[in-house]
Amino acid sequence: MAGLRPAVWEVKATAAEAREDPAAKTIAEELDLTLPAAKLLADRGCKTPADAERFIKKKEEQLYDPFLMKDMRAAADRVADALAAGERIVVYGDYDVDGVTSVSALLLYLRDRGGNVGYYIPKRDRDGYGMSVGVIERLASEGCDLIITVDTGITATEEIRAAGELGIDVVLTDHHECQSVLPDACAVVNPRRSDCEYPFDELAGVGVVFKLMCAVETVICPDDSLTDCVRRVASEYCDLVAIGTIADVMPVTDENRLIISYGLKLIENGTRPAIDALMRAASEGRTNGKKKITAAYIGFTLAPRINAAGRMQDAATAVELFTTEDSAKAEELAATLCEINRERQGTENEIVTEAYSMIESENGADVDPVIVLSDDRWHHGIIGIVASRITERFGRSSILVSFEGEGNDGGEDDIGKGSGRSVKGVNLVGALAECSDLLEKYGGHELAAGLTVKRGNLEAFRRKINEVVRKNGAHPDGGAAAIEADLELTSEDLDMRLAEELYLFEPYGVKNPVPLFYLKDAYVADESLVGGGKHTRLILKKGDVTVTAMCFRKSIGDLDIYPGDTVDVLFNLDVNEFGGMRNLQMIVRDVRLAERQAAAEEREKEIYDAVTASKTAELGLTAEEKEACVPDRDDFAAVYSVLTKELRFEHKVFSIRALRHLLMTRGINVSYVKLKTIIMVFRELNLIGVEEAPGVPDVFSFSSVTVKNKTTLDKSGVLKKIRSELRPV
């Protein structure tokens, strides 16, 4: 596919360097850890065993006084007054996981404290993103006295002014980037305020809500200490706070590390039946026994199902799940979320296919550091996920814009809603700020943002954002994506003990990533498709160790790796729990041919190129090497027989590596030079239809051809040239 470049691998430490690291050796000895685990701790700033123990036991992190946050006193007092007076409170949130958990946690807290409280979350297709004057007018007509915004509102200046004019007070809580002028609310609680001296500004929206709940608790319970109030709030709601923090991809440092750790323990202990119901529905009965709950499990299993409600239908479904006390209703709602998620997956895959096709056909995608795509039919709620997949695949920032919706008729004033994802080093929301003259609205984070844009401004926006990103130092063609591995492992390191020790590093996330390992020269013993053909499972052997390696969202054709190959792998180490069994497993981030095999195959390609360019003399080939490059009739017959059989089963597209492997399984060993020559001869003589895949070297689409007139291989100019070059008279 055009634009797809192999990732650059960077390995921080080799196995030999780990063995020689004095800090790692000392940590391993005194804490009874494996050397790889000790090396990881040393590289994450733990220079002594005491440092490592503090990291593992989270002794350095602390929860700060919520009243250190600007406007928190005013916010807590206003909420406490509303509770005491029985005022009608509405929690106004966002439709992503952070917003849903923020609404759910605060709604439960206020209900539990006797509040007269409801909530409102916009619907993507009806309300768009953020607050709406129309919604506020409706809330006013229903007797709302106080709106508390969660995970939203920091840019809603006009909407909050309208609320004030209608007699509604607003307590604003948010964590998104602030503009120069803040809304005129009763309180604006946001750790990112320039005048806020709170020690940690990387809280999720639900993290800010957690601090608000702790503050309110101290106001309504004046006889209890702050510590007791915080402990009580955490024990009741921190599971929801952890889910929202993980899903919003916030740094797992400082307060977040404690919040997530405590929340994961609550989930593991089954303190909220609604979450248990969602886990059961997500597992579809495939798991037995108690599951270790990790940040990865939340991020990849639960969060997508929660998110799907707001993306595809109504986020209220997820809020109703988290706030219901009816176990039967919880089971029903959890099943509904899983069904919505399956619908989301189907829609996502359709959009991904279309987007990849656009990238392949648009020349600009090869040179622009920001990929900008649009369509009139794409679902607004899915384009953000697709943008993530594009950015991951191509190593470049991406923005997808959908003009789906009523009122769009193809005119210049049609409004498109966009969602973007970025790469390290490109501040997406900062770049959007420099393009604000072309946008109707924008907001978000450094690595993820949303926007609205008129159709007539889209092309100008595409040009300008790429100019901005280039100006700010991005590589003009986007460059190749870089993957940095923490440590090289040997076969002796691959065991369950290391995999178990990695749980000590939890919770994982931004600034405390899951360790990425490097293994070289592993033999591919077997491979198979799993998950309905969506994923590939490799069986790798290294020394005396055999391990399963899962390649998610990669088909065998995507990998172009086959049994018998020797490969290098970048992977996360995992414990797979299934059917009561626990086994070591690799989660593959990237895989490529090992250096020696790759070099040998490159040599074969070099020979083919030299032969076709009549430059074989420069390679100094021996007579035996030359003869091994010339296909004979048996070679042609074998390849023709295999291809025609495959075509009868509608198997049409093969890379040369795939075709060579297919031939090998039938006992036919044909070199690269011979096989490519045969393919070119088939195309020349029209014995089999052959088309080269655009932008992808050595991938061909084959088709059957009805041969009307008898022909011979000796008529081939390609074959004559090969023979004359390699068998000179």
C-alpha positions in Angstrom: 0.0 0.0 0.0 1.3 3.4 -0.9 2.5 5.5 2.0 3.1 2.5 4.3 6.7 2.4 5.4 8.4 -0.3 7.6 8.8 0.9 11.1 12.2 1.8 12.4 13.1 -0.4 15.4 15.1 1.1 18.2 16.2 -1.1 21.1 17.2 0.7 24.3 19.3 -2.2 25.8 20.6 -5.5 24.4 20.6 -8.7 26.5 24.3 -8.3 27.1 23.9 -4.7 28.3 21.2 -5.8 30.8 23.6 -8.5 32.2 26.3 -5.8 32.8 24.0 -3.1 34.4 25.2 -2.9 38.0 21.9 -1.3 39.2 19.8 -4.0 37.5 22.0 -6.8 39.0 21.7 -5.3 42.5 17.9 -4.8 42.2 17.5 -8.4 40.9 19.5 -9.8 43.8 17.9 -7.9 46.7 14.3 -8.0 45.5 14.5 -11.5 44.1 13.5 -10.4 40.6 14.5 -11.7 37.2 17.2 -9.6 35.6 15.0 -8.3 32.7 12.4 -7.0 35.3 15.2 -5.4 37.3 16.6 -3.8 34.1 13.2 -2.3 33.3 13.0 -0.8 36.8 16.5 0.6 36.5 15.7 2.2 33.1 12.5 3.7 34.6 14.5 5.7 37.1 15.0 3.1 39.9 18.7 3.2 40.7 18.6 1.4 44.0 16.5 -1.5 45.4 14.8 1.0 47.7 13.7 3.1 44.6 12.4 -0.1 42.9 10.4 -1.1 45.9 8.9 2.4 46.2 7.9 2.2 42.5 6.4 -1.3 42.8 4.5 -0.5 46.0 3.5 3.1 44.8 4.9 4.7 47.9 5.9 8.0 46.3 2.5 8.8 44.8 -0.1 10.7 46.9 -3.5 12.3 46.5 -3.4 16.1 46.8 -5.8 18.3 48.7 -8.7 19.0 46.3 -8.9 22.6 47.5 -5.5 23.3 46.0 -7.4 23.4 42.7 -8.5 26.9 41.6 -12.2 27.6 42.3 -12.7 24.2 44.1 -13.9 25.9 47.3 -16.6 27.8 45.4 -17.6 24.7 43.4 -17.9 22.5 46.5 -19.8 25.1 48.5 -22.3 25.7 45.6 -22.9 22.0 45.2 -23.3 21.5 48.9 -25.8 24.3 49.1 -27.8 22.8 46.2 -27.9 19.4 48.0 -29.0 21.1 51.3 -31.7 23.2 49.5 -33.1 20.3 47.4 -32.3 22.3 44.2 -32.7 20.5 40.8 -29.2 19.6 39.7 -28.3 18.4 36.2 -24.9 16.8 35.4 -24.0 17.8 31.8 -21.4 15.5 30.3 -19.7 14.2 27.2 -20.5 11.0 25.3 -17.0 9.3 25.4 -15.9 6.9 28.2 -14.4 9.7 30.2 -17.7 11.7 30.0 -19.9 8.6 30.7 -17.9 7.6 33.8 -17.8 11.3 34.9 -21.6 11.6 34.7 -22.2 8.2 36.3 -19.8 8.7 39.2 -21.2 12.2 40.0 -24.8 11.2 39.5 -24.4 8.2 41.9 -22.6 10.4 44.5 -25.2 13.1 44.4 -28.0 10.6 44.6 -26.4 8.8 47.5 -26.1 12.2 49.3 -29.8 12.8 48.8 -29.6 15.1 45.8 -32.4 15.9 43.4 -30.3 15.2 40.3 -30.6 14.2 36.7 -28.1 14.2 33.8 -27.8 15.1 30.1 -25.3 13.8 27.5 -25.5 15.1 24.0 -26.3 12.7 21.1 -23.6 12.9 18.4 -26.0 12.9 15.5 -28.5 15.3 17.0 -26.5 17.7 19.3 -22.9 17.4 18.1 -20.1 18.0 20.6 -20.3 20.1 23.8 -22.9 22.2 25.3 -25.9 23.6 23.5 -28.1 26.7 24.1 -31.1 24.8 23.0 -30.5 22.1 25.6 -29.9 24.7 28.3 -33.2 26.4 27.4 -35.0 23.1 27.8 -33.4 22.4 31.1 -34.4 25.8 32.3 -38.0 25.1 31.3 -37.8 21.9 33.4 -36.8 23.7 36.5 -33.0 23.2 36.6 -31.2 25.3 39.2 -27.6 24.1 38.8 -25.7 22.6 36.0 -22.4 20.8 36.8 -20.4 20.1 33.6 -18.1 17.1 33.5 -15.4 16.6 30.9 -16.8 19.5 28.9 -17.6 23.2 29.0 -14.3 24.9 29.0 -14.9 26.5 25.6 -18.7 26.9 26.1 -18.6 30.7 26.8 -21.8 31.6 25.0 -23.8 28.6 26.3 -22.8 29.3 29.9 -23.7 32.9 29.5 -27.1 31.8 28.2 -27.5 29.6 31.3 -26.9 32.6 33.6 -29.4 34.7 31.7 -32.0 31.9 32.3 -31.2 31.8 36.0 -29.2 28.6 36.0 -25.9 28.5 37.9 -23.1 26.5 36.3 -20.2 24.7 38.1 -17.8 23.9 35.3 -15.4 20.9 35.6 -13.2 20.0 32.7 -9.6 19.0 31.9 -9.3 20.1 28.3 -7.0 22.9 27.1 -8.3 26.3 28.2 -8.7 29.3 26.0 -7.5 32.8 27.0 -11.0 33.8 28.2 -12.8 31.4 30.6 -16.6 31.0 30.7 -18.4 33.1 33.3 -19.5 30.3 35.6 -19.9 30.1 39.4 -16.7 28.1 39.4 -14.3 26.9 36.7 -12.5 23.8 38.0 -9.8 22.8 35.5 -6.2 21.9 36.5 -5.0 23.2 33.1 -6.0 26.8 34.0 -3.0 29.0 33.7 -3.7 30.5 37.1 -4.3 27.1 38.8 -1.4 25.9 41.0 -2.6 22.4 41.5 0.4 20.1 41.5 -0.9 17.7 38.8 -2.6 18.9 35.7 -2.9 15.5 33.9 -6.2 14.3 35.5 -8.9 13.0 33.2 -12.3 14.7 33.3 -13.5 12.0 35.7 -10.4 12.6 37.8 -11.4 16.2 38.2 -14.9 15.0 39.1 -13.3 12.7 41.7 -11.6 15.7 43.3 -14.9 17.6 43.3 -16.7 14.8 45.1 -13.9 14.6 47.7 -14.2 18.4 48.2 -18.0 18.3 48.5 -17.7 15.4 51.0 -15.6 17.5 53.3 -18.1 20.3 53.2 -21.2 18.2 53.9 -19.3 16.1 56.5 -17.4 18.8 58.5 -16.7 16.5 61.4 -14.7 14.0 59.3 -11.1 14.5 58.3 -10.1 15.1 54.7 -8.4 11.7 54.7 -11.5 9.9 55.8 -13.6 11.8 53.2 -11.3 10.9 50.4 -11.0 7.3 51.5 -14.8 7.0 51.6 -15.3 8.6 48.1 -12.5 6.5 46.6 -14.0 3.2 48.0 -17.4 4.0 46.5 -16.5 5.4 43.1 -12.9 4.9 42.2 -13.7 2.0 39.9 -15.5 4.4 37.5 -12.8 7.0 37.9 -10.1 4.4 36.9 -12.1 3.3 33.8 -12.5 6.8 32.5 -8.8 7.7 33.2 -7.6 4.6 31.4 -9.9 5.1 28.4 -8.9 8.8 28.0 -5.3 7.7 27.7 -4.1 9.9 30.5 -0.5 9.6 31.9 -0.3 6.8 34.5 1.8 8.9 36.8 1.3 10.7 40.1 -2.3 10.8 41.2 -3.5 8.8 38.2 -1.3 5.9 39.2 -2.9 5.6 42.6 -6.4 6.2 41.3 -6.1 3.5 38.6 -4.4 1.0 41.0 -7.1 1.4 43.6 -9.9 1.4 41.0 -8.6 -1.8 39.4 -8.6 -3.6 42.8 -12.3 -2.5 43.3 -13.2 -4.0 39.9 -11.3 -7.2 40.6 -13.1 -7.6 43.9 -16.5 -7.2 42.2 -17.7 -4.2 44.1 -20.0 -2.9 41.3 -22.4 -5.5 39.9 -22.9 -3.4 36.7 -19.2 -3.7 35.8 -19.3 -7.5 36.6 -22.2 -7.7 34.2 -20.3 -6.0 31.5 -17.3 -8.2 32.0 -19.5 -11.3 31.7 -21.1 -10.0 28.6 -17.8 -9.1 27.0 -16.4 -12.6 27.7 -19.4 -14.4 26.2 -18.8 -17.3 28.6 -15.3 -17.9 27.3 -13.5 -17.4 30.7 -13.4 -19.5 33.8 -12.4 -18.4 37.2 -11.3 -15.0 38.4 -9.6 -12.7 35.9 -6.6 -10.5 36.7 -7.9 -7.0 35.9 -5.3 -4.8 34.2 -5.3 -1.4 32.5 -5.0 -3.2 29.2 -8.1 -5.2 29.9 -10.1 -2.0 30.7 -8.7 -0.2 27.6 -9.1 -2.9 25.1 -12.2 -4.9 26.4 -14.4 -2.7 28.5 -13.8 0.8 27.2 -14.7 0.1 23.5 -18.0 -1.3 24.7 -18.8 1.7 26.8 -17.6 4.0 24.0 -19.8 2.3 21.4 -23.0 3.6 23.0 -22.1 7.2 22.5 -20.5 6.6 19.1 -23.3 4.6 17.5 -26.5 5.4 19.5 -26.9 7.0 22.9 -24.4 7.2 25.7 -27.3 7.1 28.2 -27.3 3.3 27.7 -23.9 3.2 29.4 -24.9 5.6 32.2 -28.0 3.6 32.9 -25.9 0.5 33.2 -23.5 2.0 35.7 -26.3 3.6 37.8 -28.9 0.8 37.9 -29.4 -1.2 41.1 -31.4 -3.9 39.2 -29.1 -6.9 38.4 -31.4 -8.2 35.7 -31.4 -4.8 34.0 -27.6 -4.6 34.3 -27.3 -7.9 32.5 -29.6 -6.6 29.7 -27.9 -3.3 29.4 -24.4 -4.9 29.3 -25.6 -7.3 26.5 -26.9 -4.2 24.6 -23.5 -2.5 24.9 -21.8 -5.6 23.5 -24.3 -5.8 20.6 -23.8 -2.1 19.8 -20.0 -2.6 19.9 -20.3 -5.5 17.3 -22.2 -3.1 15.1 -19.5 -0.5 15.7 -16.8 -3.0 14.7 -18.5 -3.7 11.4 -19.0 -0.1 10.5 -15.4 0.7 11.6 -14.0 -2.0 9.3 -16.0 -0.7 6.3 -14.6 2.8 6.9 -11.1 1.5 7.4 -11.2 -0.3 4.0 -12.5 2.9 2.3 -9.9 5.1 4.0 -7.0 2.8 3.1 -8.2 2.8 -0.5 -8.2 6.6 -0.5 -4.7 6.8 0.9 -3.5 4.3 -1.8 -5.1 6.3 -4.6 -4.2 9.9 -3.4 -0.7 11.0 -4.2 -0.8 13.6 -1.4 -0.9 10.9 1.2 2.7 10.0 0.2 4.0 13.4 1.1 1.7 15.0 3.7 2.7 14.7 7.4 -1.1 15.0 8.2 -3.4 12.7 6.3 -6.8 14.4 5.8 -9.7 12.4 4.4 -13.4 13.0 4.1 -16.6 11.3 3.1 -20.3 12.1 3.1 -21.4 8.7 4.5 -18.9 8.0 7.3 -20.4 7.6 10.8 -19.4 10.5 13.0 -18.9 8.3 16.0 -16.5 5.9 14.3 -14.1 8.2 12.4 -12.0 8.8 15.6 -11.2 5.1 15.9 -10.4 4.8 12.2 -8.1 7.8 12.6 -6.3 6.0 15.3 -5.8 3.0 13.1 -4.5 5.1 10.2 -2.0 6.9 12.5 -0.8 3.6 13.9 -0.4 2.1 10.5 1.3 5.0 8.7 3.1 6.7 11.5 1.5 10.1 10.6 -1.1 12.3 12.1 -4.6 11.8 10.5 -7.9 13.6 10.5 -11.1 12.1 9.1 -14.1 14.4 8.4 -17.6 13.2 7.9 -20.4 15.3 6.2 -23.0 12.7 7.3 -26.2 14.3 8.5 -29.3 16.2 7.6 -29.0 19.5 5.9 -25.9 18.6 4.0 -26.6 18.6 0.3 -23.1 18.9 -1.2 -22.9 22.7 -0.9 -19.9 24.7 0.2 -21.6 25.5 3.6 -22.2 21.9 4.6 -20.8 21.2 8.0 -18.4 18.3 8.5 -17.4 16.9 11.8 -13.8 15.7 12.1 -11.8 13.6 14.5 -8.0 13.5 14.5 -5.2 11.5 16.1 -1.6 12.5 16.2 2.0 11.1 16.6 4.6 12.1 19.2 6.1 15.5 18.3 3.0 16.8 16.6 0.6 18.8 18.9 -2.6 18.3 17.1 -4.8 20.8 19.0 -2.0 23.3 18.7 -1.9 22.9 14.9 -5.7 23.2 14.8 -5.4 26.5 16.7 -3.2 27.9 13.9 -5.9 26.9 11.4 -8.8 28.3 13.5 -9.8 30.8 10.8 -10.8 27.8 8.6 -12.7 25.9 11.3 -16.1 26.4 12.9 -15.0 24.7 16.2 -12.1 22.6 17.5 -10.8 21.2 20.8 -9.0 18.3 22.4 -5.6 17.2 23.4 -2.1 17.1 21.9 -2.6 13.6 20.5 -6.4 13.6 19.9 -8.8 16.4 18.8 -12.1 17.1 17.2 -13.2 19.8 14.8 -16.0 21.0 12.6 -15.3 22.5 9.2 -17.3 23.7 6.2 -17.0 21.7 3.0 -15.8 24.8 1.2 -12.9 25.2 3.6 -11.8 21.6 3.7 -9.1 21.7 1.0 -7.7 25.0 2.3 -7.6 23.4 5.8 -5.8 20.3 4.4 -3.1 22.5 2.9 -2.8 24.8 5.9 -2.5 22.2 8.6 0.2 20.4 6.6 2.1 23.7 6.2 1.8 24.3 10.0 3.1 20.9 10.9 6.0 21.1 8.4 6.8 24.6 9.7 6.9 23.2 13.2 9.5 20.6 12.3 7.7 17.5 11.2 9.5 15.5 8.5 8.1 16.6 5.1 7.0 13.0 4.1 5.9 11.9 7.5 9.0 9.7 7.9 8.9 6.1 9.0 7.2 5.3 12.2 9.6 4.5 15.0 9.0 1.8 17.6 11.3 1.8 20.7 11.8 -1.5 22.5 12.8 -1.5 26.1 15.0 -4.6 26.1 16.2 -7.5 24.1 15.3 -10.9 25.6 17.0 -14.3 25.1 15.2 -17.6 25.0 16.2 -18.1 28.7 14.3 -15.0 29.6 11.0 -16.2 28.1 9.2 -17.7 31.1 6.2 -17.3 33.3 8.2 -15.8 36.1 9.1 -12.7 34.1 5.5 -12.4 32.8 4.1 -12.5 36.3 6.7 -9.9 37.5 5.4 -7.5 34.9 2.2 -7.2 36.8 4.2 -5.4 39.5 4.6 -2.5 37.0 0.8 -2.0 36.7 -1.1 0.1 36.0 0.3 0.7 32.6 -0.4 3.6 30.3 1.1 6.9 29.0 4.5 7.6 30.7 4.5 4.0 32.2 4.0 2.0 29.0 3.7 -1.8 28.8 7.3 -3.1 28.4 8.2 -3.8 24.8 10.7 -6.6 24.2 12.9 -7.6 21.2 13.7 -11.2 20.3 15.9 -12.1 17.3 16.3 -15.2 15.2 13.1 -17.0 16.2 12.0 -19.9 14.0 8.4 -19.8 12.7 7.2 -23.4 13.3 3.5 -22.8 12.4 0.9 -20.2 11.7 -2.9 -20.0 11.6 -5.7 -17.6 11.3 -7.9 -17.0 14.4 -10.8 -14.8 15.3 -12.7 -15.5 12.1 -9.6 -14.7 10.0 -9.0 -11.3 11.6 -5.9 -12.3 13.5 -2.8 -14.5 13.0 -1.3 -16.9 15.5 2.4 -17.8 15.1 4.2 -20.6 16.9 7.7 -19.5 17.4 10.7 -21.5 18.6 13.9 -20.1 20.1 16.4 -22.5 21.6 14.4 -24.9 23.8 11.4 -22.5 24.2 8.2 -22.7 22.1 5.8 -19.8 22.5 2.5 -18.6 21.0 2.7 -15.2 19.3 -0.5 -13.3 18.6 -0.6 -10.8 15.7 -3.9 -8.9 16.2 -5.6 -7.3 13.2 -3.0 -8.9 10.9 -3.8 -11.5 8.3 -1.1 -13.9 7.0 -1.0 -11.9 3.9 -0.4 -8.7 5.8 2.5 -10.3 7.7 4.0 -12.1 4.6 5.7 -14.4 7.0 5.5 -18.2 6.7 6.5 -21.4 8.5 10.2 -22.1 7.9 11.1 -18.4 8.1 13.4 -17.0 10.8 12.1 -13.7 12.2 12.9 -10.9 14.6 9.9 -9.8 16.8 8.9 -6.8 18.9 6.3 -7.9 21.4 4.7 -7.5 24.8 4.8 -10.5 27.1 1.5 -11.7 28.4 -0.1 -14.5 30.4 -3.0 -16.0 28.5 -5.7 -17.4 30.7 -8.2 -19.7 29.1 -10.2 -22.7 30.2 -8.4 -22.7 33.6 -5.0 -22.9 32.0 -2.3 -20.2 32.1 0.3 -20.0 29.3 3.0 -17.6 28.2 2.1 -15.5 25.2 3.6 -12.8 23.0 1.5 -9.9 21.8 3.3 -9.0 18.6 3.8 -5.3 17.8 5.9 -5.9 14.7 7.7 -8.8 13.0 10.2 -8.9 10.2 12.6 -11.4 8.6 15.7 -12.0 10.6 18.8 -10.2 9.4 20.5 -13.2 7.7 17.3 -14.4 5.9 16.4 -10.8 4.9 19.9 -10.3 3.5 19.8 -13.5 1.5 16.4 -12.5 0.0 17.7 -9.0 -0.8 20.6 -10.7 -2.6 18.2 -12.6 -4.8 16.3 -9.4 -5.7 19.6 -7.7 -6.5 20.5 -10.6 -8.8 17.1 -10.4 -10.6 17.5 -6.6 -11.0 21.0 -7.0 -12.3 19.9 -9.7 -14.8 17.0 -7.6 -16.2 19.4 -4.6 -16.4 22.1 -6.7 -18.1 24.5 -5.9 -15.2 25.2 -9.4 -13.9 28.9 -9.0 -14.6 29.1 -6.5 -11.7 27.9 -9.2 -9.2 30.6 -11.7 -10.0 28.2 -14.7 -10.0 29.7 -18.1 -10.3 28.5 -20.5 -13.1 26.5 -22.5 -10.6 24.8 -19.3 -9.3 23.9 -18.2 -12.9 22.5 -21.6 -13.8 20.3 -21.6 -10.6 18.6 -18.5 -11.9 17.3 -19.9 -15.2 13.9 -21.7 -14.9 13.4 -24.8 -16.9 10.2 -26.3 -18.3 9.5 -28.3 -15.1 9.7 -25.1 -13.1 7.1 -23.4 -15.4 4.9 -26.4 -15.3 4.9 -26.6 -11.5 4.1 -22.9 -11.0 1.4 -23.0 -13.7 -0.2 -26.1 -12.1 -0.2 -24.5 -8.6 -1.6 -21.2 -9.8 -4.4 -22.7 -12.0 -5.5 -24.8 -9.0 -5.6 -21.8 -6.7 -7.5 -19.8 -9.2 -10.2 -22.4 -9.2 -10.8 -21.6 -5.6 -10.8 -17.8 -6.3 -7.4 -17.4 -4.6 -6.0 -14.7 -6.8 -3.6 -12.4 -5.0 -0.1 -13.6 -3.9 3.1 -12.0 -2.9 6.2 -13.8 -4.3 7.0 -14.9 -0.7 3.5 -16.3 -0.4 3.7 -18.1 -3.7 7.2 -19.5 -2.9 5.8 -20.9 0.4 2.8 -22.4 -1.3 5.1 -24.1 -3.8 7.4 -25.3 -0.9 4.4 -27.0 0.8 4.0 -29.0 -2.4 7.7 -30.0 -2.4 8.7 -27.5 -5.1 11.7 -25.2 -4.4 11.8 -22.3 -6.8 14.2 -19.4 -6.2 13.1 -15.8 -6.2 14.8 -15.1 -9.6 13.2 -18.1 -11.2 9.8 -17.4 -9.8 9.7 -13.8 -10.8 11.0 -14.6 -14.3 8.2 -17.2 -14.6 5.6 -14.7 -13.6 6.9 -12.1 -16.1 6.9 -14.8 -18.9 3.3 -15.8 -18.1 2.3 -12.1 -18.4 4.2 -11.6 -21.6 2.8 -14.7 -23.3 -0.7 -14.2 -21.7 -0.6 -17.7 -20.3 -2.0 -16.4 -17.0 -3.3 -12.9 -16.4 -0.9 -11.0 -14.2 -1.3 -7.6 -12.7 1.1 -5.9 -10.3 -0.4 -4.4 -7.1 0.0 -0.6 -7.3 2.6 0.7 -4.9 3.4 -2.7 -3.4 6.5 -4.5 -4.7 6.3 -8.2 -5.5 2.6 -8.6 -5.0 0.5 -9.8 -8.0 -3.1 -10.5 -8.9 -3.5 -13.5 -11.2 -6.4 -14.6 -13.4 -7.2 -17.4 -15.7 -6.7 -16.8 -19.5 -8.2 -18.8 -22.3 -5.2 -19.6 -24.6 -6.5 -19.5 -28.2 -3.3 -20.3 -30.1 -0.7 -22.7 -29.1 2.5 -21.0 -27.9 5.9 -22.0 -26.7 8.1 -20.6 -23.9 10.9 -20.1 -26.5 8.8 -17.1 -27.9 9.3 -15.2 -24.7 11.6 -12.2 -25.0 11.9 -12.1 -21.2 13.2 -15.7 -21.1 15.5 -15.1 -24.0 17.1 -12.2 -22.2 17.6 -14.1 -19.0 19.2 -17.0 -20.9 21.5 -14.8 -22.9 22.5 -12.9 -19.8 23.2 -16.0 -17.7 24.2 -18.5 -20.4 26.3 -16.5 -22.8 27.6 -18.4 -25.9 
